[in-house]
Amino acid sequence: MTRTPDAAATPPPPHAQFYAGPWPFAIATGGEFLGLYFWLSYFNAGQYVLATIVLWAGFLVERYVVLNWTAAFRARLAAQYPSAPHYDSFQGMSAVQKLGKLLIITVTEISIWVAAVLVFEHVNWVASFAVLIAGEQLQHSWELGLIASRPITDYIPTWKALTITLLEAVGGILWIGLAYHEQPQLGGLFLLIGLSIEHVVQSGKIKVDLAAEVAQQARAAQTRSQAAALPATVAGA
């Protein structure tokens, strides 16, 4: 993968200090939770247009906040490791291209949840849970890879990615099951707990992996710089 100069990296978002605190992931969790919870409520009530709008709004809020949080964290790493050629998966893209990529990521996640609900309705909860596990494991591995600038294969078999998946899948299947047994509020509570813990674990994983990736880039850049300076030193001697 070609690394580009620091100047081309995604700049920190406005209000970068805000993204350094706990609120971004609280907002991201709230957006995803409200989108899913009210989507299923409206969907089961036959209000399909409203259900779709709510679902998309919730996930786009979550994606937007997480991307800005990542940009703010990258900016702090850039200050700590100025020699590293900082790269991210949205680098060099136009606003339209960034929106397109964001929509693709959102579509895949929404598709997993819609499939899980439909499988629950027409098959059983075990098959629905399997859909959530398989789909979200791929989704989380893809997202972690995009954020940390690593291939998806670095995450698919890892326990960290599976932990995030299990937290979301267990909360999700309990929510779906209880919602279809006339206990949507209790199910929503389990979903909220699962998503909250998942986002805490996920943010910690992103910080560790992204910091390690940038630190490795900085060491590589320093090694190249020292190697380039060596011939000049020998010639001067």
N, C-alpha and C positions, 0 to 999 in steps of 0.2 A: 504494500500500500504506500503510495507516495505521500509524504508529509509536506505540508505547505508552510510558508513563513508565518510567524506569529501574527502579523498584521492582517492576514486573511481570515484568521479564526473568528468565530462568532463572537461579537462584542457582548459585554455583560448587559443584562436587561436593565430598563429603568427601575429605580428603587431596589438596587442590588442589595442594600442593607436589609430590606424586608425579607428577601429570599434567603438570607443567612439565618433567619430565625425559624421557629417551629410552625408558623402559620401556613406556609406554602403547602405542606403535606396535609395539614388539617383541611385546607380548602380543597385540595385534590381528592382527599378521601370523601369529603362531603359532596363534591360534584359527582363522583362515581356512584356513591351510595344513593343520592337522591335521584339520579338518572335511572338507575336500575330499579329502585323501589317503586317509583311512580310509573315507570314504563310498564311493569308487570301489572300494576293496579289498573292503569288505563287500558292496557291490552286485554285483560280479562273482562273489562267492562265494555269492550267493543269499540273503544275510542282509539282507533288505530293511528290516525294522523297525529293526535295529541301525544300518544304513547311514543311514536317515532321521534317527534320534536324533543320531548323531554329526555329521551335516551341519548340522542345526539348531543344535546346541550350539556348534559352531565359529563359525558366522556370528553368532549372538546374542552371543557373547563379543566378537567383533570390533566389532559395532555398539555394544554397551554401552560399551566402552572408548573408542571414537572419540567418542561423544556426550559422555562425561564430559570427555575431553580438550578438546573444543570449548567446553564450558561453562567450564572452567578458563581457557582462552584468552580467552573473552569477558569473564570477570571481571577479567582483567588489563587488557583494553581499557577496561572500564568505569571502572577506577581512573585510567587515563591520559586518558580523554575523558569526564569526568563529565557534560558538558552534552549528550552524544549520547543520543538516545532509543533505547536498545539493544533490538533485536528479534531473535528467532530463531523458527524454524519450529515449535518445540514450545511456544512461549510461550502461557500461558493455558489449556493443556490439562490435563485430569485425568489421573491415573495410567493409567486404562484407555484413554483416548484416545492417550496417548503410546505405550502398549504396542501399540495397534492400528496406529499409524503405523509403529512400528518393525517390526512383523510384515509390513506391506505392503512396506516397503523390502527386508526380508530375503527375502520370497517372490519378488520380481522377480529378485533376484540369483541365488537358487537355481534358478529356472526357466531362466535363461540357461545355467548350467552343466549342468543336466540335459539341456536341449535340445542343447547342444554335444556331449555324450557320445553321445546317441542318434543324432544326425546322423552322427557319426564312425562308429558301428557300422553304420548302414544306408545311408549315402551314401558319403562319403569325407572325408579330412582337410581338403580345400580348403573344402568346404561347412561343415564344423565350425568352421574358422577364421573364416569369414565370419560365422557366428552369433555367435561370441565378439566379433568386432570391432564388429558392428552393435549387439548387445545391450549390451555393456559401455560403448560410447560413450554410449548413451542413459542407462545406469545411472549412470555417473560424472558426466555432465552434470547429471543430476537431483540427485544427492547434493551436488555442489559448489554448485549453485544453492540447495538447501535450507540448507546450512551458511552460505553467504555472504549469504543473503537476497536472491538475485538470480534472475531467470527462467532456466529451462533453456536458452533460446535464446542466452543469453550464453556458453554453454559448448559446445554441440553442434559448432559449426564451428571451435573454437579448437584450436591446436596443443598447448596444455598438456593439455587433456582427452584429445586423441588420443594424446599421449605416454603418459599413464597407462594408456590402453586397450591400446596396443601392448605395453607391458611385461607386462601381465597376460595378454593374449591369446597372445603368443609363448611365455611360460612355460607357459601352460595347454595349448596345442596340443602342445608337446613332451612335457609330462607325460602327456597322454591317449595320444598315439601310442606312447610308450615303455612305458606301462603295458600296452597291448594287444600289445606285442611282448616281453613277459616281462622288462621292465627297469623295474619300478615305482620302485625306489630312485633310479635315475638320473633318471627322469622327475620324481620328487618333488623332487630337487635343483634342477632347472630351474624347477619351479613355485615353490619357496621363494625362489630368487633373483629371479624376476620379481615376486612379491608384495612382497618386501622393498624392492626399488628403487621399485616402484610406490607403496608407502606413504610412503617418504621424499619422493618428488616430490609426492605428493598433499598431505601435511602442509604442505610449503612453499607450495604453491599456495593452500591454505586460509588460511594465515597472512597471505599477501600480500593476498589479496582481501578477507578479513574486516577486516583492519586498514584497508585503503583505504576500505571501505564505512563503517566506524565513523568514520573521520576526516572523510569527506564529510558524514556526519550531524552531526558536531560543528560543522563550519564552517557548515552550513545553520542549525543551532540558534543559533549565535552571530550570524549575519546577521539572523535573525528577532528576536532579543533586541535587537540594536542598532536595528533598524527600529521596534520597539515603543517603545523609549526615546526616539527622536527627537522625536515629537510632544510628549511631556512636557517635553523640554528646551526646545523652541521656545516652548511655552506659558509656561514659567517665565521665559523671557527677556522 
